[in-house]
Amino acid sequence: MNWLDLVAYFFGGAFLTNAIPHVVAGMMGEPFQTPFAKPPGEGLSTSTVNILWGFFNLLVGYFLVCRVGDFGLRSTSDVAALGLGGLLIGLFLARRFGRFHGGNEPQQT
């Protein structure tokens, strides 16, 4: 097992996970933060920009997972690296963007 392959799978998981909110927001016709907004990562980009950014993330994720090494769904280390990359970027972005969308506030009962 090449450890560089695991690094690629980790970042592939991060890119694939990052694609989800951008593609979903774009398909719903909703604006969402992208690196291209003003200010970068805080302002809102159009739904079209989000579709393009989401599909770019899918493409990079595909290349990192499917074209580097020999990714195996039955390989625990491969899947763990992919999943850890997705989990960590998901937690980071939940905290980062939660402040814009109210996701960091506890629910009042």
Contacts in CASP RR format, 6 or more apart in sequence:
PFRMAT RR
TARGET T0000
AUTHOR 0000-0000-0000
METHOD contacts of the structure
MODEL  1
MNWLDLVAYFFGGAFLTNAIPHVVAGMMGEPFQTPFAKPPGEGLSTSTVN
ILWGFFNLLVGYFLVCRVGDFGLRSTSDVAALGLGGLLIGLFLARRFGRF
HGGNEPQQT
1 77 0 8 1.000
2 69 0 8 1.000
4 68 0 8 1.000
5 68 0 8 1.000
5 69 0 8 1.000
5 70 0 8 1.000
5 71 0 8 1.000
5 78 0 8 1.000
6 77 0 8 1.000
6 78 0 8 1.000
6 81 0 8 1.000
7 81 0 8 1.000
8 64 0 8 1.000
8 65 0 8 1.000
8 68 0 8 1.000
8 69 0 8 1.000
9 64 0 8 1.000
9 65 0 8 1.000
9 68 0 8 1.000
9 71 0 8 1.000
9 78 0 8 1.000
9 81 0 8 1.000
9 82 0 8 1.000
10 81 0 8 1.000
10 82 0 8 1.000
10 84 0 8 1.000
10 85 0 8 1.000
11 61 0 8 1.000
11 64 0 8 1.000
11 85 0 8 1.000
12 60 0 8 1.000
12 61 0 8 1.000
12 64 0 8 1.000
12 65 0 8 1.000
12 82 0 8 1.000
12 85 0 8 1.000
13 61 0 8 1.000
13 64 0 8 1.000
13 65 0 8 1.000
13 82 0 8 1.000
13 83 0 8 1.000
13 85 0 8 1.000
13 86 0 8 1.000
13 89 0 8 1.000
14 85 0 8 1.000
14 86 0 8 1.000
14 88 0 8 1.000
14 89 0 8 1.000
15 57 0 8 1.000
15 58 0 8 1.000
15 60 0 8 1.000
15 61 0 8 1.000
15 64 0 8 1.000
16 57 0 8 1.000
16 58 0 8 1.000
16 61 0 8 1.000
16 65 0 8 1.000
16 82 0 8 1.000
16 86 0 8 1.000
17 85 0 8 1.000
17 86 0 8 1.000
17 87 0 8 1.000
17 89 0 8 1.000
17 90 0 8 1.000
18 54 0 8 1.000
18 57 0 8 1.000
18 89 0 8 1.000
18 90 0 8 1.000
18 93 0 8 1.000
19 54 0 8 1.000
19 55 0 8 1.000
19 57 0 8 1.000
19 58 0 8 1.000
19 61 0 8 1.000
21 32 0 8 1.000
21 93 0 8 1.000
22 32 0 8 1.000
22 34 0 8 1.000
22 50 0 8 1.000
22 51 0 8 1.000
22 53 0 8 1.000
22 54 0 8 1.000
22 57 0 8 1.000
23 50 0 8 1.000
23 51 0 8 1.000
23 54 0 8 1.000
23 55 0 8 1.000
23 58 0 8 1.000
25 31 0 8 1.000
25 32 0 8 1.000
25 47 0 8 1.000
25 50 0 8 1.000
26 32 0 8 1.000
26 47 0 8 1.000
26 48 0 8 1.000
26 50 0 8 1.000
26 51 0 8 1.000
27 47 0 8 1.000
27 51 0 8 1.000
28 47 0 8 1.000
29 47 0 8 1.000
30 47 0 8 1.000
30 50 0 8 1.000
31 44 0 8 1.000
31 45 0 8 1.000
31 46 0 8 1.000
31 47 0 8 1.000
31 50 0 8 1.000
32 44 0 8 1.000
32 45 0 8 1.000
32 47 0 8 1.000
32 50 0 8 1.000
33 41 0 8 1.000
33 42 0 8 1.000
33 43 0 8 1.000
33 44 0 8 1.000
33 45 0 8 1.000
33 97 0 8 1.000
33 100 0 8 1.000
34 41 0 8 1.000
34 45 0 8 1.000
34 49 0 8 1.000
34 50 0 8 1.000
34 53 0 8 1.000
35 41 0 8 1.000
35 53 0 8 1.000
36 45 0 8 1.000
36 49 0 8 1.000
36 53 0 8 1.000
37 43 0 8 1.000
37 44 0 8 1.000
37 45 0 8 1.000
42 100 0 8 1.000
45 53 0 8 1.000
65 71 0 8 1.000
65 82 0 8 1.000
71 78 0 8 1.000
71 82 0 8 1.000
72 78 0 8 1.000
72 79 0 8 1.000
73 79 0 8 1.000
94 103 0 8 1.000
95 104 0 8 1.000
98 104 0 8 1.000
END
